[in-house]
Amino acid sequence: MKKWIQKSLMAAVALVTLGFITPSHEIWDQLLDERGQKEIAGSTGTAVAAELPTTFTEVEDAPFSELAKATARDRAYEKFGSKIGPAISDEFDQVILPKIEEAIEITLVSIGDDGGRSLSISEQPAGGYSEKIFHIFDTESGKDLIRFHVRTDKRPLDGYYFNFHYHTSEDGYSRHIELGDIFWSKNTPPKWLS
């Protein structure tokens, strides 16, 4: 299965099921038949054939902004990994995530409805000490519209903080637009994706 189709399907399932079904199992690789259709188990246990979405905007009743917001949380937790995620999840969900969602909305409104038809979200957050959580980009031009990052800051006598921020194409990605900080501890945090 093509990666972008698989990722789109995973995001759609995660959004529709509100995260109760984790779409990271091998079964998702098996769902496509030769005609590009998938089978979805209905609530009565019967199988229903449906066309596989090719982009986020083709998912019925799910505008790109909603799917982008759901994917934003998934990409962030993927970046945090199993060591950082549980320690900062509450504060991230309450403070940072709503600001990420607001930045997505503002960006999508600024480009207008027509621009949303060719948008996508980067597939993999960066690991190690890199800042990238995810980028929203135009699939036709390949240009990033907005880049969401997190940086580890060491403050003397205070300890380590995670600084969440984003960059936009409007200023050539040079300005950091702050989303907020989350305290880690005085100990060095693990690498991203660990």
N, C-alpha and C positions, 0 to 999 in steps of 0.2 A: 504494500500500500504506500502511496506517495506520502512523504512525511507531512506536508502541509495539509493534506486531506485528513490524515490521522490526527494531527494537532487540532484542526478545526472541529472534528468530531468529538474529541476529548473535551474541548472547551464547551461545546454545546451540551454534552451530557452532564458535565459538572454544573453548568448553569441551570439546566432544566431540573436536575435532581437535587439542587441546592447542596451539592457536595456529599450526599449520602452514598452515591455510587462513585467509587474512585476509578476513573477511566485509564488506569495505567497497567492493566492486566493484559496478558497475551491474547485474551479472547478478542480484543479490539482488532488485532491483526487478522483474525479469522472471519470477521464480519462481512467483508466485501466478496461478492461473487463476480463472475466474469463480466456482467453487464453494468458494474459500478453501482449496484444497489446494496443496501444493508437490510438486515432483519432486526427489528426491535420487538422485544417481548412486550405485549400489551398488558394492561392490568388484569385481563381475563386469562392470560397465559397463552393467547394465540399470537402468532407472528404476523407482523404488518410490514409490508415492503415500503420503503421510503427512499427518495432520491438523496444521495449523500451531498451535503452542502460543499461547494467548492471554495467559498469565502465566508467570513463571519456574517456578512450582510445578507447572505442567502438563507440563513436560518429564520424560518417564519416566526414572527412576533418577537424577535430578539434583535434589536438594533445593535450596530457595532459598539456603541457606547456601553451598553449593558454587558456585552460579551467581553469588552476590553476591561471593564471593572472587575468582572469575575476572574479573568485571566491574570489581572494585576496581582491579586491576592495569591493565586497559585504560583506565579513566577517568584514572588517575594519569599514564600515559604520554601520553595525549591532552593532558592539562594541561601536562605538561613540554614538549611540542613537540620539534622536531628539534634545538634548540640546547641545552636543559637536559637532556633525557632521556639522551643518550649519556654525558654527563659524570657523572651520578649514578646510573645504572642499577644497577651492582653493589651499591653500598651500600644503595640503596633496596630491592632484592630480598632482600638478606641481613638487613637490620636493621629497616626500617620495615614492609615488606609483611607479615611474619609477625605483627607487632603489630596491624596493621589487621585481619588475618584473625581474630586472637584477640578483638579488640573486637567484630567482627561476630558471632562465635559467642556471646560473653557476652550481647550484646544480644538475640539471637534466643532464647537459652535463657531469658532473663528474661521475655520476653513469652509463652512457651509455644508449643506446636505450632500451636494454632488461630490465633494472630496472624500466622503466616507465610503464610497463604493469601491475604492481601490486601496484601502488601508489594511494593514496587517500588524501583528505583534511579533517581535523577535522571539525565537523559539527557546533559546537557552540562556539563562543568566550566567554571568562570569563567575568563576571560582577563584580560589586562592585569595589574593588581596585586591583583585580588580573590583571596580565600583559598579559595573552594569547590573541592574536588576532586569529591565526590559526596555525596549524602544518601540514606539509606534511609528511605522514608516509607510510611505506611499509605494505600493508594489509596482506601479508603472515606472516611476522615476528612480526608485531605490533610495530616495532621500528620507532621512529621519525627520519627523515632525517634532517629536518630543522624546527625551531620553530620561529615564528614571534611574537614579544611582543611589548608592549608600556608601559612605566612606567611614573608615574607622579613625577616630580622632583620639589622641592621648593628651589629656589635659593634666599638666603638672599638679600634683597633690590631690586631684580629683579622681583620676582613673580614666578608663576607656569609655567612649561614647560612640554610638552609631549615628552618623549625620545623614539624614535622608534629604535628598534634594533632586531637582530636575533641571534640565536644560532645554531650550527651545531653538528651533531653526531661525527664529526672528532675529536673534543677535549672534548667529553663528555658533551657538552652544557655548559661548564664553562666560555667561553669567550663571552663577548658582542661585537658583530660586529655592529657598529653604522650605522644607516641609516639617522639620522638627528633629529633635535628638532623643535618643533612648540610651540611658545609662546601662553599661554592661557590668563592670566591676573594676577593681584595681588590677586584676590579673589580665594578662593578654588574652583576647578572645581567640577562639579557634578560626581557622581559615573558612571562607565561605564554601558552601556545598558539602561541608564535612558533617 
